[in-house]
């Protein structure tokens, strides 16, 4: 089971930065395009990328690498 989900939108520069940061961490993650579902668009809108850890919101706009690594170790 993948612990990290990243909500993104095509053409989003911060989303591209977040993908790179997660790839550097090396933990597998699922990327979900919020434009694929109206409910996701309404939920996240311009507040993307959103990083989810174990189904709970861990942060948005930026990946806090140290905090994420610490929380993954728990």
MOFEN-V745825 format. One record per pair of residues at least 12 apart in sequence whose C-alpha atoms are under 8 Angstrom apart, sorted by sequence separation. I is the first residue (numbers start at 1). GAP is how many residues later the second one is. D is the distance in whole Angstrom. If there is no record, write none. Layout:
I	GAP	D
I	GAP	D
This chain:
48	12	6
49	12	5
51	12	7
6	13	8
47	13	7
48	13	6
49	13	7
47	14	7
4	23	8
6	23	7
8	23	7
10	23	7
4	24	7
5	24	5
6	24	6
7	24	6
8	24	6
9	24	5
3	25	8
4	25	5
5	25	5
6	25	5
7	25	5
8	25	5
9	25	6
2	26	6
3	26	7
4	26	6
5	26	6
6	26	6
7	26	6
8	26	6
9	26	6
2	27	6
5	27	7
7	27	6
2	28	7
18	31	7
15	33	7
14	34	8
15	34	5
14	35	7
9	39	7
8	40	6
9	40	8
25	40	7
7	41	7
8	41	5
22	41	8
7	42	5
8	42	7
21	42	7
6	43	7
7	43	5
18	43	8
6	44	6
7	44	7
18	44	6
21	44	7
25	44	8
6	45	5
17	45	8
18	45	6
5	46	6
6	46	6
15	46	8
4	47	7
5	47	5
14	47	6
4	48	6
5	48	7
14	48	7
3	49	8
4	49	5
3	50	6
4	50	6
5	50	8
3	51	5
4	51	8
3	52	8
